[in-house]
């Protein structure tokens, strides 16, 4: 597994959690706060996302998705940082120099 897309899929699906971090925005936190398993259920929907097309994934990296959840449009986005999270990664396909950050947000927060 060495391509950016393969690493993105493995991280997003929970198979390689050690290569990144997951962040939810305050809007998502408020949306799911009423449900005991709200965050877990939303993350499960993000993990199952597979509606990638040439229009929404032009570089074939599987780094962005959009889905409907609890009556809201949700976006998720993967960004690539260096190991200190201070700068962009010099090589997103290299896990020794890259930390992935998966942000799950309301579309209106984008």
Helices and strands as residue ranges (DSSP letters): H 4-12, G 17-19, E 20-24, H 26-32, H 38-48, E 64-69, E 72-81, E 99-106, G 107-109
